[in-house]
């Protein structure tokens, strides 16, 4: 009985199941909780739009019901005849115009806010491939590819179709410029909790930005149909404190340099044997 009650409540839209910030959950009715100022503003605009939509729907439904009841054939066997009403025509022109204006102003403010930041402290370059993502940290001389972890290789606690072999590590509270490009076809880099969804296009450099307000791991996926493995190029971002981020960059540089030396030594040994 309790399960039926929960299902009915969710179906009626009277209560939304809580959504975690890092990942989607089944049957969620709301956005994932915001973890960036951009996503907070997207949520606020969505709430405003829902209020406007519901108000219009209720008003039209009430007026339609009143017209059906008041002006049906039984109550009005002889209908009224008129062809013009100036006040009514002004009202049904002015009111929709004001509604559109009330929607347009916050929409344009959000678009300009999402576009780019003038105060970026670092840059992350993202390149889409069929079917994985490449990441570059130009300010820290780092780069790597991130591939989805196959089902057979998942460890306990890792999420299917969302876990990558390399995490994108970013600092909390830092405005980050994100540059996006593609190597082959159009992809789209989307992380719902951060309010980011920008196309990566071959031959073009798109720009957006993000500032993560809460530490944690956030997941996203490619959101532009890009081929047979479109559904298998997830995004995995781990947000940490700034000092932890700097320690990670230093550790990653040292590890990358060591791996590069080992590969060079191995290549030389193979060349000598041949």
C-alpha positions as CSV (number, residue, x, y, z in Angstrom):
1,X,0.0,0.0,0.0
2,X,2.8,2.4,0.9
3,X,4.5,1.7,-2.5
4,X,1.3,2.4,-4.4
5,X,0.9,5.7,-2.4
6,X,4.4,6.8,-3.4
7,X,3.9,6.0,-7.0
8,X,0.6,7.8,-7.1
9,X,2.0,10.9,-5.4
10,X,5.0,11.0,-7.9
11,X,2.7,10.5,-10.9
12,X,0.5,13.4,-9.8
13,X,3.6,15.6,-9.4
14,X,2.8,16.5,-5.8
15,X,6.1,15.5,-4.5
16,X,9.5,15.0,-6.2
17,X,11.9,12.4,-5.2
18,X,15.2,13.9,-4.0
19,X,17.9,14.1,-6.7
20,X,21.6,13.8,-5.7
21,X,23.9,16.5,-7.0
22,X,26.4,14.1,-8.6
23,X,24.3,11.8,-10.7
24,X,20.7,11.2,-12.0
25,X,18.3,9.0,-10.0
26,X,15.4,7.0,-11.2
27,X,12.0,8.7,-11.3
28,X,13.4,12.2,-10.4
29,X,11.0,15.0,-11.3
30,X,13.3,17.9,-10.6
31,X,16.7,19.0,-11.8
32,X,19.7,17.6,-10.0
33,X,20.6,20.0,-7.1
34,X,22.7,22.9,-8.3
35,X,26.4,22.9,-7.6
36,X,27.2,26.1,-9.6
37,X,25.8,29.6,-9.8
38,X,24.8,28.9,-13.4
39,X,22.7,25.9,-12.4
40,X,21.1,27.9,-9.6
41,X,20.0,30.5,-12.1
42,X,18.7,27.8,-14.5
43,X,16.6,26.4,-11.7
44,X,15.2,29.8,-10.8
45,X,14.2,30.5,-14.4
46,X,12.6,27.1,-14.7
47,X,10.6,27.8,-11.5
48,X,9.4,31.1,-13.0
49,X,8.4,29.5,-16.2
50,X,6.5,26.7,-14.4
51,X,4.6,29.4,-12.4
52,X,3.7,31.2,-15.6
53,X,2.7,28.1,-17.4
54,X,0.5,26.7,-14.5
55,X,-1.1,30.1,-14.0
56,X,-2.1,30.4,-17.7
57,X,-3.3,26.8,-17.7
58,X,-5.5,27.3,-14.7
59,X,-6.9,30.6,-15.9
60,X,-7.7,29.2,-19.4
61,X,-9.3,26.0,-17.8
62,X,-11.5,28.1,-15.5
63,X,-12.6,30.4,-18.3
64,X,-13.3,27.5,-20.6
65,X,-15.4,25.8,-17.9
66,X,-17.3,29.0,-17.2
67,X,-18.0,29.6,-20.9
68,X,-19.3,26.0,-21.3
69,X,-21.5,26.3,-18.2
70,X,-22.8,29.9,-18.8
71,X,-23.2,29.9,-22.6
72,X,-24.4,26.4,-23.5
73,X,-27.3,25.9,-25.8
74,X,-29.8,25.2,-23.0
75,X,-29.0,28.4,-21.0
76,X,-28.7,30.5,-24.2
77,X,-31.1,29.3,-26.9
78,X,-30.6,32.7,-28.7
79,X,-26.8,33.5,-28.8
80,X,-25.6,37.1,-28.5
81,X,-24.4,38.8,-31.7
82,X,-21.4,41.1,-31.7
83,X,-18.4,41.7,-34.0
84,X,-16.0,44.0,-32.1
85,X,-14.8,44.7,-28.6
86,X,-11.9,47.2,-28.3
87,X,-11.2,46.6,-24.6
88,X,-11.1,42.8,-25.2
89,X,-8.8,43.1,-28.2
90,X,-6.4,45.4,-26.3
91,X,-6.4,43.0,-23.4
92,X,-5.6,39.8,-25.3
93,X,-2.8,41.6,-27.1
94,X,-1.2,43.4,-24.2
95,X,-1.4,40.6,-21.6
96,X,0.5,38.0,-23.8
97,X,3.1,40.7,-24.7
98,X,3.7,41.4,-21.0
99,X,4.0,37.7,-20.2
100,X,6.6,37.3,-23.0
101,X,8.5,40.3,-21.7
102,X,8.5,38.8,-18.2
103,X,10.0,35.6,-19.6
104,X,12.4,37.2,-22.0
105,X,14.2,39.5,-19.6
106,X,15.4,36.8,-17.1
107,X,16.2,34.5,-20.1
108,X,18.5,37.0,-21.7
109,X,20.2,37.8,-18.4
110,X,20.8,34.0,-17.9
111,X,22.2,33.7,-21.5
112,X,24.7,36.5,-21.0
113,X,25.7,35.1,-17.6
114,X,26.3,31.6,-19.0
115,X,28.3,32.9,-22.0
116,X,31.7,33.5,-20.5
117,X,33.6,34.8,-17.5
118,X,36.0,37.7,-17.5
119,X,37.7,36.6,-14.3
120,X,38.8,33.1,-15.1
121,X,41.7,31.8,-12.9
122,X,42.4,28.8,-15.1
123,X,41.4,27.2,-18.4
124,X,40.3,23.7,-19.2
125,X,40.2,22.6,-22.9
126,X,37.9,19.8,-23.8
127,X,38.1,17.9,-27.2
128,X,35.5,15.4,-28.3
129,X,36.4,12.3,-30.2
130,X,34.5,9.2,-31.4
131,X,34.0,8.2,-28.6
132,X,36.0,9.7,-25.7
133,X,37.1,13.0,-24.3
134,X,40.5,14.6,-24.2
135,X,41.4,17.2,-21.6
136,X,44.1,19.8,-21.5
137,X,45.1,22.1,-18.6
138,X,47.1,24.8,-20.4
139,X,48.0,26.6,-17.2
140,X,49.4,23.5,-15.6
141,X,51.0,21.7,-18.6
142,X,48.8,18.6,-18.3
143,X,46.7,16.6,-20.8
144,X,45.1,13.2,-20.9
145,X,42.3,11.2,-22.5
146,X,39.3,9.9,-20.5
147,X,37.5,6.6,-21.6
148,X,34.5,5.0,-20.1
149,X,35.2,2.1,-17.8
150,X,33.6,-1.1,-19.2
151,X,31.1,-3.0,-17.2
152,X,33.5,-5.9,-16.6
153,X,36.1,-3.5,-15.1
154,X,33.8,-1.6,-12.7
155,X,34.8,-1.5,-9.1
156,X,32.3,-1.5,-6.2
157,X,30.7,1.9,-5.9
158,X,31.5,2.9,-9.5
159,X,28.6,3.9,-11.7
160,X,27.8,2.0,-14.9
161,X,28.0,4.2,-18.1
162,X,29.2,7.2,-16.0
163,X,32.6,6.2,-14.7
164,X,35.8,7.1,-16.6
165,X,39.3,5.8,-16.2
166,X,40.7,9.3,-15.6
167,X,38.8,12.0,-13.6
168,X,38.7,15.6,-14.5
169,X,39.9,17.3,-11.3
170,X,38.9,20.9,-10.8
171,X,39.2,23.3,-7.8
172,X,36.2,24.5,-5.9
173,X,35.2,28.2,-5.9
174,X,37.4,29.0,-8.9
175,X,36.0,30.6,-12.1
176,X,37.2,28.2,-14.9
177,X,37.2,29.0,-18.6
178,X,36.2,25.9,-20.6
179,X,37.2,25.8,-24.3
180,X,35.5,23.1,-26.4
181,X,36.5,21.6,-29.8
182,X,36.0,18.3,-31.6
183,X,38.3,16.1,-33.7
184,X,35.7,14.5,-36.0
185,X,32.0,15.2,-35.5
186,X,29.8,17.4,-33.3
187,X,29.7,16.4,-29.7
188,X,28.2,18.1,-26.7
189,X,29.9,18.4,-23.2
190,X,27.1,18.3,-20.7
191,X,27.2,18.2,-16.8
192,X,23.7,18.8,-15.5
193,X,24.6,19.6,-11.9
194,X,26.9,22.3,-13.1
195,X,24.5,23.8,-15.6
196,X,26.9,23.2,-18.5
197,X,25.9,22.0,-22.0
198,X,28.0,23.3,-24.9
199,X,28.6,21.8,-28.3
200,X,32.2,20.9,-29.4
201,X,32.4,21.4,-33.1
202,X,35.2,20.4,-35.6
203,X,37.1,23.5,-36.7
204,X,35.5,25.8,-34.1
205,X,36.5,26.7,-30.6
206,X,33.4,27.3,-28.3
207,X,33.7,28.8,-24.9
208,X,31.8,28.5,-21.7
209,X,32.7,28.7,-18.0
210,X,31.9,27.0,-14.7
211,X,32.5,27.7,-11.0
212,X,31.9,24.7,-8.8
213,X,30.6,25.6,-5.3
214,X,30.6,22.2,-3.6
215,X,33.2,19.5,-3.4
216,X,32.2,16.1,-4.9
217,X,32.1,14.0,-8.0
218,X,29.8,15.2,-10.8
219,X,28.8,13.1,-13.8
220,X,27.7,14.0,-17.3
221,X,27.5,12.6,-20.8
222,X,27.8,13.6,-24.4
223,X,24.4,15.2,-25.4
224,X,24.8,15.4,-29.1
225,X,24.2,12.3,-31.2
226,X,27.7,11.5,-32.5
227,X,27.6,8.0,-33.8
228,X,27.1,4.4,-32.7
229,X,28.9,4.8,-29.3
230,X,27.4,8.1,-28.5
231,X,26.0,6.7,-25.2
232,X,29.4,5.6,-24.1
233,X,31.4,8.8,-23.6
234,X,30.7,9.9,-20.1
235,X,32.1,12.9,-18.2
236,X,33.4,12.5,-14.6
237,X,34.5,15.6,-12.7
238,X,36.0,15.5,-9.2
239,X,35.8,18.9,-7.4
240,X,38.3,19.4,-4.6
241,X,39.8,22.3,-2.5
242,X,42.3,24.5,-4.3
243,X,45.3,23.2,-2.4
244,X,44.3,19.6,-3.2
245,X,44.0,20.5,-6.8
246,X,47.5,22.0,-6.9
247,X,48.8,18.9,-5.2
248,X,47.1,16.7,-7.8
249,X,48.5,18.7,-10.7
250,X,52.1,18.3,-9.3
251,X,51.6,14.6,-8.6
252,X,50.1,14.0,-12.1
253,X,53.0,15.8,-13.8
254,X,55.6,13.7,-11.9
255,X,53.7,10.5,-12.7
256,X,53.3,11.4,-16.4
257,X,57.0,12.3,-16.7
258,X,58.0,8.9,-15.1
259,X,55.7,7.0,-17.4
260,X,57.1,8.8,-20.4
261,X,60.7,7.9,-19.4
262,X,59.7,4.3,-18.9
263,X,58.1,4.2,-22.4
264,X,61.2,5.8,-24.0
265,X,63.5,3.2,-22.3
266,X,61.2,0.4,-23.4
267,X,61.2,1.7,-27.0
268,X,65.0,2.0,-27.0
269,X,65.4,-1.6,-25.7
270,X,63.1,-2.9,-28.4
271,X,65.0,-1.0,-31.0
272,X,68.3,-2.4,-29.8
273,X,67.0,-6.0,-29.9
274,X,65.7,-5.6,-33.4
